[in-house]
Amino acid sequence: MSTLGGLQDRAEFMRRLAFTVVALIIYRLGAHIPLPGLDPQVLSRLDSAVVGRISILALGITPLVTILILTELVKVLAPRCRRWERADTRNRDKLNRIVVLLALLTAAVQALGLAVALENVTGLVYEPGSPFKLICAATLVGGTAIVIWLADQITRQGLGSGVWLLFVTPVLADLPYRMAGLVVLQRQGELSSADLLLCGLLVVLAFAAVVAVMRRGDGTLEIAATCFWPVLLASTALPWLLVAVGLLVRGVGWTETLPWFGPGHPIHFLVLAALIGGFVALYWRSQRIAAGAAPPAVGPAVIAGALIAALLVGEALPSALGLRVPLTGVSLVVIAVVALTILARWWTPPFDAGNRDETAQSSGTNR
């Protein structure tokens, strides 16, 4: 009986894996279909990375991720909103519809901005003007709607969260080129073999820090969400904090102060670490208030420590040593949590069904 169950699980896993791979291929292919109204000859002279940014799926899943981050920030600062969401599935469905609607509105604003930017490229747009802007905006918003639908299908029929798989797909697609660049530097003598090995070791250590806290928390989605969201919230809040600091010190050496907050500077890492620690505490508190349950085995201090350690070895140490790693510290943490959430679903005893469904909807790691 157990053998039959194992075979069924394996067949289900392979079916979901195949669906996910096909969906990701469709997404990547769509990212290379150019917008209508552009001169293909001018387009062919542009860098391939630029072409990807002006495809029909140029906005990707970013508008939805932006709204999800803002929504999660509201739930972190006001736990009653999270409790309201969990109180009834109708509340959850209503919130999901609002999030999608706001994402499409955000996409419309971003699309108009991109249309104006394209018109400023000499010769790229056949007929600049309002008709092009409207067609461009409608195409991009439609592309975003398709991506959101595709993400929902991956969540329902594929592996893990469609939103976050599509979110990390561009980073993973670019990873081989980044790694090849490191190999080229090593062959040119600009990067020693020891440095190349050290880059790989730092990436492994960053992943290990996230793995350690996930294993200590038995891989539950609640722990995954408490690792996942604070990193995204902190990385999103950091630029706004930079703007606030700029307004405060404006006229008092602002141009000299700005580099302090740039990637690689110790102050940048310290501020990011402080934000992560604060958001972990707030998120942990929000989850406890909304659930009305006892705190999990892993406390906020342990989670914050693991995340900061991952950022330390994935971002701060490489910068201090003058090394280039193929992924940023934030990307390392996000990819690690997404991957471990999938692994916990298929390679460990399944979570309690009620807890999985409830936490998945509220955490966003399985949205």
N, C-alpha and C positions, 0 to 999 in steps of 0.2 A: 504493500500500500504506500509506504514511504517512498519506494523507488518510483512508483507511478506518479506520486506527487512531485518528486524531483524532476521527472521528465516533463511534466506539465509546466513546471516553473521554468525549466530551461527553454521549452518551446515558446512560452510567453515572453521570456527575456529576449530571445532571438527575434521574435516578431516585433517587439517594441524597439529593439536596437535597429532593425532594418528600417522601420518607419522613421525613426529619428534621423538616421543617416540620409534617407531620401529627402526628408524635409529640410535638412541643413544644406544639401546639395542644391535644392530648389532655391533656397534663400541666397546662396552664394552666386548662382547663375543670374538671379534677378538683380543682384548688385552690379552686374556688368551690362545691363540693358540701359542705354542712354535715354535721357529725357527727350521728348519730342521738341522740334523747333530749333535744334542745335546743328551747326555745320559739322558734318562728320570729318571733313579735312582738318579743320581747326582742332576738333576734338582728338584726332589721331596724333596731333603734335604735343598734346598735353601728357603729363606724367600719368602712368597707369593708376597710381594711388589717387590722383585728382579725379580721374574718370570714375572711379568707384564712388567718389563723394557726390557725383552729379548724375547718378543712375536713378531709375524710378523708385528704388528702395534706398535712396540716399540717406533718409532720416532714420531708417532702420527701426529698432525697438527703443531708441533713445527717448522719444516723447513719452512713451508709457513708463519707462524707468524713471524719468524725471518726476512724473506725477506720483508714482509709487513711493519714491523717496520722500516727497512732500507729505503724502498721506501717512507714511510711517512716522515722520517727524511729529505730526499732529497726535498720533496715537501714543507716541513716547511721552510727549509733554502733557497730554490729557488722557490718562488711562481709561477714563470713562468711555471714551470713543471706542477703544479696543473691546471693553466689556460689552458695549452696545452691539458691536459687530459680531461677537461670539454668542450673544443671547439668542439669536434666531437666524436661521439660514436665509430668511428673506432679507434681513438687514445686510448680511454678507453679499447677497446677490445685488441688492440695491447699491451698495458701496462699489462693487465691481463695475456696474454700469456707469456710475458717476465717474470713476477713474478712467474708463475707456473714453467717455465723452470728453473729459478734460484733456486726455492725451491727444485726441484728434484735433481739438481746438489749439493745443500747443503746437501740433504738427502744422496746422494752417499758418500760424504766425511765423514759425521757422521756415516754412516753404516760401512765403512771400519774401522773406529776407534773402533766401537763397536765390530766388528769381531775380531780385534786384542786383545781387552780386554777379550773377551770370551775365546780365546785360552790360555790366561794366567791363567784361572781357571782350576786347576788340575782335569783332568778326565772328564771335562764337554763336550769337543768336541771330537767326535769319531776319526776323522782324520784331525788334524790341517794341515794347509798349504794353498797354493793359491786357490785350488778348493773350499775349505770351505769358504774362504774370498769372492770369487766371488759369490758363491751361497747365502751366507748370505747377501751380499750387494745388490744383485739383488732382493732378497726377501723383504728386508727392503724398498728399493726404490719403489718396486711394492706396498707394504703396504701403503707407503706414498701417492702414486698416488691414491689408493683406498680411503684413508681418504679424500684427496682433492676432489675427485669426490663425495663422500658422503656429504661433507660440501656444495658443490654446489647444490646438490639435496635438502638438507634441506633448503637452501636459497630460492630455486625456489618453493618448494612444502610444506615446513614446516613453523615453526614459527621463525622469526628473522634471524639472520646471522648464517649460518652453521659453519663458521670458528670459531666464538667466542663462540658458544654453545659447540663445540667440545673442544675448548681451556679450558673452565671452567668445563667441565664434570668431569675430573679426580679430581679436587678440590672438587666439589660437591659430588662425589662418596665417597671421603674420609671423608667428613664432619660428617656423623653419627658416625664413629669410633673416631674422635676427640672429639665429644660431649660426647660419651660414656666414653672416657678417663677422661674427666672432672668430670663426675658423679662418676666414680670409685675413683678419688682423693678425692671427697667430702665425699664419704662413708668411706674412709680410714682416714679421719680427716686431710688430708694435704691441703684441700681446704674447707673453711667454706661455709655454705649455702648463707651467705651474699655475699661472693666473687663470688659464682656461679651466683647469680642474677646480680651482678655488671658486670660480663662478658657479660651476655645477654643484659644488658642495654647499654653497650658500643657499642656492635654490632648494636643495634637498632639506636643509636645516629649517628653512622657512616653512616648507610643507610639513615637516615633522612637528613643529610647534603647534600647528592647527590640528594635526592628527592626534597629538597627545591629549589635547583638551576635549576633542570629540570622543575619543575612546574612554576618557574618564567620565564623560557624561553619557556613556552607552550609545553614542551616536544618535540620540533623539533629535527630532527636528527642532525642538525648542532650543536645545543647545546650539544647533546649527544656525538658527535664526539670531541668537544672541551673539554669535561670532560674526555673522554675515552683515546684519544691518548697521551696527555701530561703525564698522569700517567704511561703508558707503556713506553714512550720515556724516562722519568726520571728514572724509575726503571732499564731500560736497560743501560742508560748512567752512572749510579752510580758506577757499578763495574769498568768501564773503567776509571772513574775519580779516583777511588781508586788506580788503577794501576799507573796512572800518578803521584799521590801523592807519591806512593811508590818509583817511580824512582827519584823523587825530594829529598826525605828525606832518600834515601838509605844510610845506614851507619851512620845515625844520629838518632839513636833510632827508627828505622823502626819497630822493633818487639814491642816496647812500643806504637807506634803510631797506628798500625794496629787495635787494639781493639776499638779505638775511632770511627771507621767507621762501626763497627759491629752493627747488628740489636739490638735495645734496648738502644743504647747509644744516649744521646742527640745530639751529633754531627752528627750521622747518620741521625737522623730525620731532623735536621736543613738543612743539605746538600740536602736531598731528597726534602724537602719543597722548598728550593731555586730553585732546578732544575725544579720542577713542576711549580712554578710561572713563570720561564723563558720560559718554553715550552708552557704554556698557552698563554703568550703574543705573542710568535712567531707563534703559530698555529692560533690564532685569527687574527693576521696580514696577514698570508698566505691566510686564507679563504676570507678576505675582498679584498685583491688584486686580487685573482683568480676570485671572483664573481663580483667584480666591483660594489658592492651594499653597502647600508648604514649599519653601524654596528647594530647588533641585540640589543634587549632591555637589555640583560644581558652582561655586559662588562667583560673583562678579570680579573679584580680585584675581582669581585664577584665570578666568577668561580674558580679562584685560591684559594680564601679564603675558599670556600666550600670544595674543594678537600683537602686542608691542614687540615681543621677542621676534615674531615673524617679520614684522616691518624692519626691525633692527638688522637682521641678517639678510633681508631681501632688498633693503634700500639704503640704510644708513652706513653699514659696513662697506658695501661696494663703493659708495661715494667717497668714504674716507680713504679707501685703499686705491682709489682711482680705477676701479674696475667697471665694466659694463655688463650688466646682467640682462638676459633676454626678456625679463618681465619686471614690472615695477612691484614694489612691496604690496600695494593695494590689489593689483591684479593677481598676485600670488595667493593672497588670502581668499579672494572671491572665487578663483578657480578651484582652490583646494576645498572650500566648503561645498561648492556645487558638486564636485567629483565625489567627495566623501558622502554626501547625502544620497547620491545614486548608489554608491557601494553599500551603504548601510541598508538600503532597501532590498538589494539583491544578493548580498553575500553574508548577511547576518540574519538572525531570527527577526521576522517582521515586527514592526512596531505595533503597539496596541492600536486597533483600527480607529477607535474613537479619538484617541489622542492624535493619531496621524492626520486624520481628516481635519480636525479642529485647528491644530497647530499649523498645518500646511496652508490653510486658507489665510491665517492671520500673519504668518511669518513672511510670506512672499517667496520663500525658497522653493516652494512647490506650486507657485501660482500658475 
